[in-house]
Amino acid sequence: MPKLDRTYSTSGNLFKQKEEVTHYLGLSKEEISKVFSYLNSVSFNYAIDNPPKIDKTAFSMRKN
C-alpha cells in the first residue's frame, strides 16, 4: 500500500487561511459533507453509497 505524502499539508492556525480552503469557501455544510464522503470513499476504496460498518464487538467490555 502506498504511503500518504504527509508533507503536502501542514497544520494551520486560526488567523492564516490555507490555500486548500479556497476550494470550499461558499459551500453549504451539506455540500462539504458530500465532498468529504466522496474523498473518504476514494481514500479507503469503498462505494460512496455503501460505506463500511464499524465492528462494535472490538469495543465490547464483556468477557466471553
C-alpha positions in Angstrom: 0.0 0.0 0.0 1.5 3.4 -0.9 2.1 5.9 1.9 0.4 9.3 2.0 2.6 12.3 1.5 2.3 13.9 4.9 4.5 16.9 3.9 1.9 18.2 1.4 -0.5 19.6 4.0 0.5 21.1 7.3 -1.4 22.2 10.4 -2.5 25.8 10.3 -3.7 28.3 12.8 -6.9 30.4 13.3 -5.7 33.5 11.6 -3.9 32.2 8.4 -6.2 30.6 5.8 -4.6 27.8 3.9 -4.9 27.6 0.1 -6.7 24.2 0.4 -9.6 26.0 2.0 -10.3 28.2 -1.0 -12.0 25.3 -2.9 -14.6 25.0 -0.2 -15.4 28.7 0.5 -19.1 29.4 -0.1 -20.2 25.8 0.1 -23.0 24.8 2.5 -22.5 22.2 5.2 -24.4 19.7 3.1 -22.1 20.2 0.1 -19.0 20.0 2.2 -20.4 16.8 3.7 -20.8 15.3 0.2 -17.3 16.2 -0.8 -16.0 14.7 2.5 -17.9 11.5 1.9 -16.6 11.3 -1.7 -13.0 11.8 -0.6 -13.3 9.2 2.1 -14.7 6.7 -0.3 -11.8 7.3 -2.7 -9.2 7.2 0.1 -10.5 4.0 1.7 -11.7 2.3 -1.6 -15.4 1.7 -1.0 -18.5 2.6 -2.9 -19.8 6.1 -2.0 -23.3 4.8 -1.3 -22.1 1.8 0.7 -19.7 2.8 3.5 -18.3 0.0 5.7 -19.8 -0.6 9.1 -17.9 -0.4 12.4 -17.2 -3.7 14.1 -18.5 -2.8 17.5 -17.5 -6.1 19.0 -13.9 -4.8 19.2 -15.1 -2.3 21.8 -17.1 -4.7 23.9 -16.2 -4.9 27.6 -18.0 -8.3 28.0 -15.9 -11.3 28.8 -16.7 -14.4 26.9 
